[in-house]
Amino acid sequence: MKKFHMLDEAFICENCHKEVPCLNYTARDHCPSCLYSKHVDINPGDRLNPCQGLLVPIGIEKYKNTYKIIYKCLKCGCYHKNVMANDDDMNKIIELSCKG
């Protein structure tokens, strides 16, 4: 069973360099503007992954009543998924849904 550590932090996106505020309803795990993330966790919120690579959004999948963004790490090649956030750029989400 995965352990979830609630860690909702503001950060500067390493891809688009925008300031990303806290999400205030769950842990922030990606930039809402460009959708990029960072490979920092082993279990959600633990910040224990030594990889620290940039996670590039490569696709989208339906998840319950929302969507998950599918990522590929530029450093280690690992695939990862994050649930989309309420403030994500919907145009970027639509672009991802059209990739195939």
KOLKOL-342892 format. One record per residue (C-alpha): residue number from 1; residue in one letter; chain; x, y, z. Coordinates in nm, 2 decimals. Layout:
N
<r><nr>NUM</nr><rest>A</rest><kette>A</kette><X>X</X><Y>Y</Y><Z>Z</Z></r>
...
***
This chain:
100
<r><nr>1</nr><rest>M</rest><kette>A</kette><X>0.00</X><Y>0.00</Y><Z>0.00</Z></r>
<r><nr>2</nr><rest>K</rest><kette>A</kette><X>0.14</X><Y>0.34</Y><Z>-0.10</Z></r>
<r><nr>3</nr><rest>K</rest><kette>A</kette><X>0.19</X><Y>0.60</Y><Z>0.17</Z></r>
<r><nr>4</nr><rest>F</rest><kette>A</kette><X>0.07</X><Y>0.95</Y><Z>0.09</Z></r>
<r><nr>5</nr><rest>H</rest><kette>A</kette><X>0.24</X><Y>1.25</Y><Z>0.26</Z></r>
<r><nr>6</nr><rest>M</rest><kette>A</kette><X>0.03</X><Y>1.56</Y><Z>0.22</Z></r>
<r><nr>7</nr><rest>L</rest><kette>A</kette><X>0.28</X><Y>1.82</Y><Z>0.11</Z></r>
<r><nr>8</nr><rest>D</rest><kette>A</kette><X>0.13</X><Y>2.11</Y><Z>-0.08</Z></r>
<r><nr>9</nr><rest>E</rest><kette>A</kette><X>0.42</X><Y>2.34</Y><Z>-0.17</Z></r>
<r><nr>10</nr><rest>A</rest><kette>A</kette><X>0.46</X><Y>2.64</Y><Z>-0.40</Z></r>
<r><nr>11</nr><rest>F</rest><kette>A</kette><X>0.75</X><Y>2.61</Y><Z>-0.64</Z></r>
<r><nr>12</nr><rest>I</rest><kette>A</kette><X>0.91</X><Y>2.76</Y><Z>-0.96</Z></r>
<r><nr>13</nr><rest>C</rest><kette>A</kette><X>0.85</X><Y>2.54</Y><Z>-1.26</Z></r>
<r><nr>14</nr><rest>E</rest><kette>A</kette><X>1.17</X><Y>2.41</Y><Z>-1.40</Z></r>
<r><nr>15</nr><rest>N</rest><kette>A</kette><X>1.02</X><Y>2.40</Y><Z>-1.75</Z></r>
<r><nr>16</nr><rest>C</rest><kette>A</kette><X>0.83</X><Y>2.73</Y><Z>-1.80</Z></r>
<r><nr>17</nr><rest>H</rest><kette>A</kette><X>0.98</X><Y>2.91</Y><Z>-1.49</Z></r>
<r><nr>18</nr><rest>K</rest><kette>A</kette><X>0.64</X><Y>3.03</Y><Z>-1.37</Z></r>
<r><nr>19</nr><rest>E</rest><kette>A</kette><X>0.56</X><Y>3.06</Y><Z>-1.00</Z></r>
<r><nr>20</nr><rest>V</rest><kette>A</kette><X>0.33</X><Y>2.78</Y><Z>-0.90</Z></r>
<r><nr>21</nr><rest>P</rest><kette>A</kette><X>0.12</X><Y>2.84</Y><Z>-0.59</Z></r>
<r><nr>22</nr><rest>C</rest><kette>A</kette><X>0.00</X><Y>2.59</Y><Z>-0.34</Z></r>
<r><nr>23</nr><rest>L</rest><kette>A</kette><X>-0.32</X><Y>2.40</Y><Z>-0.46</Z></r>
<r><nr>24</nr><rest>N</rest><kette>A</kette><X>-0.49</X><Y>2.43</Y><Z>-0.12</Z></r>
<r><nr>25</nr><rest>Y</rest><kette>A</kette><X>-0.71</X><Y>2.11</Y><Z>-0.15</Z></r>
<r><nr>26</nr><rest>T</rest><kette>A</kette><X>-0.45</X><Y>1.84</Y><Z>-0.21</Z></r>
<r><nr>27</nr><rest>A</rest><kette>A</kette><X>-0.07</X><Y>1.82</Y><Z>-0.28</Z></r>
<r><nr>28</nr><rest>R</rest><kette>A</kette><X>0.05</X><Y>2.02</Y><Z>-0.58</Z></r>
<r><nr>29</nr><rest>D</rest><kette>A</kette><X>0.25</X><Y>1.79</Y><Z>-0.80</Z></r>
<r><nr>30</nr><rest>H</rest><kette>A</kette><X>0.28</X><Y>1.96</Y><Z>-1.14</Z></r>
<r><nr>31</nr><rest>C</rest><kette>A</kette><X>0.27</X><Y>2.31</Y><Z>-1.31</Z></r>
<r><nr>32</nr><rest>P</rest><kette>A</kette><X>-0.08</X><Y>2.41</Y><Z>-1.41</Z></r>
<r><nr>33</nr><rest>S</rest><kette>A</kette><X>0.05</X><Y>2.62</Y><Z>-1.70</Z></r>
<r><nr>34</nr><rest>C</rest><kette>A</kette><X>0.27</X><Y>2.37</Y><Z>-1.89</Z></r>
<r><nr>35</nr><rest>L</rest><kette>A</kette><X>0.17</X><Y>2.05</Y><Z>-1.70</Z></r>
<r><nr>36</nr><rest>Y</rest><kette>A</kette><X>0.54</X><Y>1.95</Y><Z>-1.64</Z></r>
<r><nr>37</nr><rest>S</rest><kette>A</kette><X>0.63</X><Y>1.78</Y><Z>-1.31</Z></r>
<r><nr>38</nr><rest>K</rest><kette>A</kette><X>0.95</X><Y>1.67</Y><Z>-1.14</Z></r>
<r><nr>39</nr><rest>H</rest><kette>A</kette><X>1.05</X><Y>1.31</Y><Z>-1.04</Z></r>
<r><nr>40</nr><rest>V</rest><kette>A</kette><X>1.09</X><Y>1.38</Y><Z>-0.67</Z></r>
<r><nr>41</nr><rest>D</rest><kette>A</kette><X>0.88</X><Y>1.12</Y><Z>-0.49</Z></r>
<r><nr>42</nr><rest>I</rest><kette>A</kette><X>0.90</X><Y>0.75</Y><Z>-0.43</Z></r>
<r><nr>43</nr><rest>N</rest><kette>A</kette><X>0.56</X><Y>0.76</Y><Z>-0.25</Z></r>
<r><nr>44</nr><rest>P</rest><kette>A</kette><X>0.34</X><Y>1.07</Y><Z>-0.30</Z></r>
<r><nr>45</nr><rest>G</rest><kette>A</kette><X>0.48</X><Y>1.37</Y><Z>-0.11</Z></r>
<r><nr>46</nr><rest>D</rest><kette>A</kette><X>0.79</X><Y>1.20</Y><Z>0.04</Z></r>
<r><nr>47</nr><rest>R</rest><kette>A</kette><X>1.04</X><Y>1.39</Y><Z>-0.18</Z></r>
<r><nr>48</nr><rest>L</rest><kette>A</kette><X>1.28</X><Y>1.09</Y><Z>-0.14</Z></r>
<r><nr>49</nr><rest>N</rest><kette>A</kette><X>1.35</X><Y>1.00</Y><Z>-0.51</Z></r>
<r><nr>50</nr><rest>P</rest><kette>A</kette><X>1.71</X><Y>1.07</Y><Z>-0.59</Z></r>
<r><nr>51</nr><rest>C</rest><kette>A</kette><X>1.63</X><Y>1.10</Y><Z>-0.97</Z></r>
<r><nr>52</nr><rest>Q</rest><kette>A</kette><X>1.50</X><Y>1.46</Y><Z>-0.96</Z></r>
<r><nr>53</nr><rest>G</rest><kette>A</kette><X>1.45</X><Y>1.44</Y><Z>-1.34</Z></r>
<r><nr>54</nr><rest>L</rest><kette>A</kette><X>1.19</X><Y>1.65</Y><Z>-1.53</Z></r>
<r><nr>55</nr><rest>L</rest><kette>A</kette><X>0.87</X><Y>1.47</Y><Z>-1.60</Z></r>
<r><nr>56</nr><rest>V</rest><kette>A</kette><X>0.73</X><Y>1.55</Y><Z>-1.95</Z></r>
<r><nr>57</nr><rest>P</rest><kette>A</kette><X>0.36</X><Y>1.52</Y><Z>-2.01</Z></r>
<r><nr>58</nr><rest>I</rest><kette>A</kette><X>0.31</X><Y>1.27</Y><Z>-2.29</Z></r>
<r><nr>59</nr><rest>G</rest><kette>A</kette><X>-0.06</X><Y>1.17</Y><Z>-2.26</Z></r>
<r><nr>60</nr><rest>I</rest><kette>A</kette><X>-0.38</X><Y>1.17</Y><Z>-2.07</Z></r>
<r><nr>61</nr><rest>E</rest><kette>A</kette><X>-0.61</X><Y>0.89</Y><Z>-1.94</Z></r>
<r><nr>62</nr><rest>K</rest><kette>A</kette><X>-0.96</X><Y>0.89</Y><Z>-1.79</Z></r>
<r><nr>63</nr><rest>Y</rest><kette>A</kette><X>-0.96</X><Y>0.84</Y><Z>-1.41</Z></r>
<r><nr>64</nr><rest>K</rest><kette>A</kette><X>-1.29</X><Y>0.82</Y><Z>-1.22</Z></r>
<r><nr>65</nr><rest>N</rest><kette>A</kette><X>-1.46</X><Y>1.16</Y><Z>-1.29</Z></r>
<r><nr>66</nr><rest>T</rest><kette>A</kette><X>-1.14</X><Y>1.33</Y><Z>-1.40</Z></r>
<r><nr>67</nr><rest>Y</rest><kette>A</kette><X>-0.81</X><Y>1.26</Y><Z>-1.58</Z></r>
<r><nr>68</nr><rest>K</rest><kette>A</kette><X>-0.46</X><Y>1.16</Y><Z>-1.51</Z></r>
<r><nr>69</nr><rest>I</rest><kette>A</kette><X>-0.16</X><Y>1.31</Y><Z>-1.69</Z></r>
<r><nr>70</nr><rest>I</rest><kette>A</kette><X>0.09</X><Y>1.05</Y><Z>-1.81</Z></r>
<r><nr>71</nr><rest>Y</rest><kette>A</kette><X>0.46</X><Y>1.15</Y><Z>-1.78</Z></r>
<r><nr>72</nr><rest>K</rest><kette>A</kette><X>0.79</X><Y>1.02</Y><Z>-1.89</Z></r>
<r><nr>73</nr><rest>C</rest><kette>A</kette><X>1.10</X><Y>1.12</Y><Z>-1.70</Z></r>
<r><nr>74</nr><rest>L</rest><kette>A</kette><X>1.37</X><Y>1.28</Y><Z>-1.91</Z></r>
<r><nr>75</nr><rest>K</rest><kette>A</kette><X>1.65</X><Y>1.15</Y><Z>-1.68</Z></r>
<r><nr>76</nr><rest>C</rest><kette>A</kette><X>1.56</X><Y>0.79</Y><Z>-1.60</Z></r>
<r><nr>77</nr><rest>G</rest><kette>A</kette><X>1.29</X><Y>0.71</Y><Z>-1.85</Z></r>
<r><nr>78</nr><rest>C</rest><kette>A</kette><X>1.03</X><Y>0.60</Y><Z>-1.59</Z></r>
<r><nr>79</nr><rest>Y</rest><kette>A</kette><X>0.66</X><Y>0.66</Y><Z>-1.65</Z></r>
<r><nr>80</nr><rest>H</rest><kette>A</kette><X>0.45</X><Y>0.83</Y><Z>-1.39</Z></r>
<r><nr>81</nr><rest>K</rest><kette>A</kette><X>0.09</X><Y>0.95</Y><Z>-1.36</Z></r>
<r><nr>82</nr><rest>N</rest><kette>A</kette><X>-0.06</X><Y>1.25</Y><Z>-1.17</Z></r>
<r><nr>83</nr><rest>V</rest><kette>A</kette><X>-0.43</X><Y>1.34</Y><Z>-1.13</Z></r>
<r><nr>84</nr><rest>M</rest><kette>A</kette><X>-0.50</X><Y>1.67</Y><Z>-1.31</Z></r>
<r><nr>85</nr><rest>A</rest><kette>A</kette><X>-0.57</X><Y>1.97</Y><Z>-1.09</Z></r>
<r><nr>86</nr><rest>N</rest><kette>A</kette><X>-0.87</X><Y>2.21</Y><Z>-1.10</Z></r>
<r><nr>87</nr><rest>D</rest><kette>A</kette><X>-0.65</X><Y>2.50</Y><Z>-1.22</Z></r>
<r><nr>88</nr><rest>D</rest><kette>A</kette><X>-0.47</X><Y>2.31</Y><Z>-1.50</Z></r>
<r><nr>89</nr><rest>D</rest><kette>A</kette><X>-0.46</X><Y>2.48</Y><Z>-1.84</Z></r>
<r><nr>90</nr><rest>M</rest><kette>A</kette><X>-0.75</X><Y>2.30</Y><Z>-2.02</Z></r>
<r><nr>91</nr><rest>N</rest><kette>A</kette><X>-0.60</X><Y>2.38</Y><Z>-2.36</Z></r>
<r><nr>92</nr><rest>K</rest><kette>A</kette><X>-0.29</X><Y>2.18</Y><Z>-2.26</Z></r>
<r><nr>93</nr><rest>I</rest><kette>A</kette><X>-0.51</X><Y>1.89</Y><Z>-2.14</Z></r>
<r><nr>94</nr><rest>I</rest><kette>A</kette><X>-0.69</X><Y>1.89</Y><Z>-2.47</Z></r>
<r><nr>95</nr><rest>E</rest><kette>A</kette><X>-0.36</X><Y>1.89</Y><Z>-2.66</Z></r>
<r><nr>96</nr><rest>L</rest><kette>A</kette><X>-0.25</X><Y>1.59</Y><Z>-2.46</Z></r>
<r><nr>97</nr><rest>S</rest><kette>A</kette><X>-0.57</X><Y>1.41</Y><Z>-2.53</Z></r>
<r><nr>98</nr><rest>C</rest><kette>A</kette><X>-0.52</X><Y>1.45</Y><Z>-2.90</Z></r>
<r><nr>99</nr><rest>K</rest><kette>A</kette><X>-0.17</X><Y>1.29</Y><Z>-2.90</Z></r>
<r><nr>100</nr><rest>G</rest><kette>A</kette><X>-0.18</X><Y>0.93</Y><Z>-3.01</Z></r>
***
